Amino acid sequence: MKRLNKIIVCLGGVLVFSMGLNFSVQTIYAQENVAIVDEGQNGDIEEYKNVYVWKYKVVNGNLYKRKYNIVTGEWVGKWMPV
């Protein structure tokens, strides 16, 4: 009975080690298809994020401010005193 148990354990060990050899570890790298755009060659790249700045003016000694969208070139809101 001890001999049968030894044989079963040895065969199990050989089976486990042989499976390890068949399924060796390989590193697989995934790559995305990314197009690299050179801004120097392609001049029609558009900026989608709105960028706001405050514009100031003085009227009759009073300082006023108004938001301006740089991307669209449009005023946002009305002139308000500072």
C-alpha positions in Angstrom: 0.0 0.0 0.0 2.9 2.4 0.8 4.4 1.6 -2.6 1.1 2.5 -4.4 0.9 5.8 -2.5 4.5 6.6 -3.5 3.8 5.9 -7.1 0.6 8.0 -7.1 2.4 10.9 -5.4 5.3 10.7 -7.9 3.0 10.5 -10.9 1.1 13.5 -9.6 4.3 15.5 -9.1 5.5 14.6 -12.6 2.1 15.7 -14.0 2.2 19.0 -12.2 5.8 19.8 -13.3 5.1 18.8 -16.9 2.1 21.1 -17.0 4.3 23.9 -15.7 6.6 23.3 -18.6 3.8 23.4 -21.2 2.3 26.6 -19.9 5.4 28.7 -19.6 5.1 32.3 -18.6 5.1 34.7 -21.5 4.7 38.5 -21.3 2.2 39.9 -23.8 2.1 43.6 -24.4 -1.1 45.3 -25.6 -0.8 48.2 -27.9 -3.4 50.7 -28.9 -3.6 52.0 -32.4 -2.6 55.6 -31.7 -2.1 58.1 -34.5 0.6 60.6 -33.8 -0.3 64.0 -35.1 2.4 66.5 -35.7 0.9 70.0 -35.1 3.4 71.5 -37.5 2.2 69.6 -40.5 -1.6 69.5 -39.7 -2.8 73.0 -39.0 -6.4 72.2 -38.4 -6.2 70.9 -34.8 -9.1 72.3 -32.7 -9.1 73.0 -29.0 -12.3 71.8 -27.4 -11.8 72.9 -23.8 -13.3 76.3 -23.1 -10.7 78.8 -21.7 -12.1 81.9 -20.0 -10.2 85.0 -19.0 -11.4 88.3 -17.4 -11.2 91.4 -19.5 -11.2 94.8 -17.8 -12.1 98.3 -18.9 -12.4 101.7 -17.2 -15.4 103.9 -17.9 -15.7 107.3 -16.3 -13.2 106.3 -13.7 -15.0 103.0 -12.8 -13.4 99.7 -13.4 -15.5 97.0 -15.1 -14.8 93.3 -15.8 -16.4 90.7 -18.2 -15.5 87.1 -19.0 -14.2 86.3 -22.5 -14.0 82.8 -24.0 -10.6 82.6 -25.8 -11.5 79.4 -27.7 -14.8 80.6 -29.3 -14.0 84.4 -29.3 -17.3 85.2 -27.6 -18.1 87.3 -24.5 -19.8 85.6 -21.6 -22.2 87.6 -19.4 -22.3 91.3 -19.0 -19.9 94.0 -17.9 -20.0 94.3 -14.1 -18.3 96.8 -11.8 -15.3 95.6 -9.8 
